[in-house]
């Protein structure tokens, strides 16, 4: 089990190749989509309790991929309960009211492979692939923990999984990249944003989780109406409907989750941070908040990021690594999430290159890309390469099942990955450039991670056994000449001239104050009423009484 913030299909797009081409989709409702190319037929139906089921038939192998997505993740954790979604994912592999053994042990008995769970910001998913003859066993197991896990959770099991999760957290925090990631989350998102904390949560919140807390999480966030099940493999639609209805039809629906639907951080100006740590090299990671209100635009931005880097001939790689020599490598990615996505360009600064020089080169390369976009031949190369990745992945029921489930839970469309393929296949270089420029020209967050410098050895210290004697005081002190004049009105003018800056200190004293107050007790009758000011000496031509001098500061 692991905590993750990234969608499986987005990982494929950013890390391997973007999907392109055309596709045909067959489904029960709505009517099949007719188009040329690869077909991915599936059926979709909903049980009365709200469970959405997607079935894809592929009899090439006597096995079935079983995946269940719950529409809940770390974004749903209130303050003081961070890490609950991931902690509960671990508890989902423990016993239930009807099954005393652990979930993985039961799966092993029926020959399951690839069993795991993943917690993300928006969703939590569980999956395994089982032999066709063990499908009933897998569906019984999945429905049993969906409906009756809280009957098997004990304090001992909670304490055990709490220790496992905290150990995972400690292991992760040993990596300096984790420190940089946590710093990014708190700096990039507002404090009350659902994405402002890591999926694995805080140690204090995990340690504070009670048995009642996790059981309440189960009741509030898990239920048939909040889930999507996918069967992909050696199963037909009619048989799948009968089995899913039999095992899941009696499970409680649960309650809908109130939550924000879109929340893109607002950056009004560029922000830069420097973070020291046990990093192996100096890096610059620049991030832009991206709205997720247009699936096509986000997909084209994925394409723009892929075309920006990923090959020696890619524009940013050529400009920063090959030509300028300021970077060892450079990457561009788009992390998709429901509330808002993130476009990130990161580079490792080459040895001996100053960060200022590297950043200036990055600025220039991004500006050129925003102006020119991807070279047409680079775009054609990516689109041509992606179909082979797609076709190879479609041979795997698990990959196809994951795409169907991700599309349904995130976009309400199991065939969303095929729509992405169509968008990319039809993309023109000018469209990709326009989408990239739209975001690359907006304010960004820049995080510079720098290796902590080695401590410097101090030089020889002075003798600190005794404080040095101050020695003899200087007696030759030159005081300014003081002149005293009595004006015609009786005012005494005392002047001490000290040449230096053109400033005059003026102090006006009156023989008043507490000394002349008969109500003041004798011990307190001292002091004078004084007002003072400091001003600069004006030019001679301004020294007239015709108007209040403009040079006087109040």
Secondary structure, DSSP 8 states (H G I E B T S, - for coil): -EE--S-HHHHHHHHT----S-EEB--SSS--B--SSEE---EEEE-TTS-EEEEEE-TTSSEEEEEEEES--GGG--TT-TTHHHHHHHHTTS--SS--S-HHHHHHHTT-EEEEEEE-SS-EEEEEEEEGGGHHHHHHHHHHHHHHGGGT--HHHHHHHHHHHHHHHHHHHTSHHHHHHHHHHHHHS-TTSTTSS-TT--HHHHHT--HHHHHHHHHHH-SGGGEEEEEEES--HHHHHHHHHHHHTTS---------S------SS-EEEEEEES-SS-EEEEEEEE--S-HHHHHHHHHHHHHHSSSTTSHHHIIIIIIS--EEEEEEEEE--SS-EEEEEEEEE-TT--HHHHHHHHHHHHHHHHHH-S-HHHHHHHHHHHHHHHHHHHT-HHHHHHHHHHHHHHHS-TTHHHHHHHHHHT--HHHHHHHHHHHHTS--EEEEEEE-------------SS---------------EEEEE-TTS-EEEEE---SSSEEEEEEEES-SGGG-TTS-GGG----EEEEEEEE---GGG--SSS--TT---
